[in-house]
Amino acid sequence: MKKKKTSRQLQVERMDKMFSKIIRLRALAREGGCEYCLKPKTITRLQCSHFVGRTNYHTRWDLMNCSGLDGHCHMYLEHNPHEHEAWMVKHIGSEALEDLIIRSRSTGKVDLDKIEAFLKESLKRWEGLCVEDIR
């Protein structure tokens, strides 16, 4: 028998879906597709790629931590961490990357309600900017 998910697990799932869509919409707005190879892609062909892994709740929903990549580029960067780091330095800058890594080492509880509210507002804005790209 399948275990019932907790309210926290359900909230994290909702947040992940919103965040992934935000990142993919942002990639469409910035580059018209994959942020790494710059090839045109639709929203359904993009994936949300995390530099610092998703297990870290302090950076899981951090806009600086993620990029919209196609499946090929996502796998390439995941399996080539030195290349991923070098690209992130070019993409967001060394200072921003350093700040991201420092945030990833934070301790303490994460306010999921506050993050979820931010994600809802951000998603509304991005959907408003990219209405025709969603279809």
Stockholm file with secondary structure:
# STOCKHOLM 1.0

chainA/1-135         MKKKKTSRQLQVERMDKMFSKIIRLRALAREGGCEYCLKPKTITRLQCSHFVGRTNYHTRWDLMNCSGLDGHCHMYLEHNPHEHEAWMVKHIGSEALEDLIIRSRSTGKVDLDKIEAFLKESLKRWEGLCVEDIR
#=GR chainA/1-135 SS CCCCCCHHHHHHHHHHHHHHHHHHHHHHHHHSBCTTTCCBCCGGGEEEEESSCTTCTTTTTCGGGEEEEEHHHHHHHHHCHHHHHHHHHHHHCHHHHHHHHHHHTCCSCCCHHHHHHHHHHHHHHHHHHSHHHHC
#=GC SS_cons         CCCCCCHHHHHHHHHHHHHHHHHHHHHHHHHSBCTTTCCBCCGGGEEEEESSCTTCTTTTTCGGGEEEEEHHHHHHHHHCHHHHHHHHHHHHCHHHHHHHHHHHTCCSCCCHHHHHHHHHHHHHHHHHHSHHHHC
//
